[in-house]
Amino acid sequence: MKRFALVIICSVLATSAFAAPKDCEELKNEIEVKIQANAVPSYTLEIVSKEEADKHDTAMVVGTCDNGTKAIIYQKNDS
């Protein structure tokens, strides 16, 4: 019975996580806070389409949003 309850709880949590994807701006802001906490002096953080993200050689994808159709890319700028 405990296993069954655990399966139900995990299923509900997983379903709610998939049902409410994060807004791109909200996710970008969360990532930006983490970057600033690491004291990175100069960087670029940009929301682009998934296809455009694949074309960037120098940028790193640090998040996805809009059900995987957009990506947030990060590039550290030279100071």
SULDA-V457647 format. One record per run of one state. SS is the DSSP state (@ for helix, = for strand, . for the rest). FROM is the first residue (numbers start at 1). TO is the last residue. If there is no record, write none. Layout:
ss->{SS,SS}
from->{FROM,FROM}
to->{TO,TO}
This chain:
ss->{.,@,.,@,.,=,@,.,=,.,=,.}
from->{1,2,20,24,38,43,50,56,60,66,70,77}
to->{1,19,23,37,42,49,55,59,65,69,76,79}
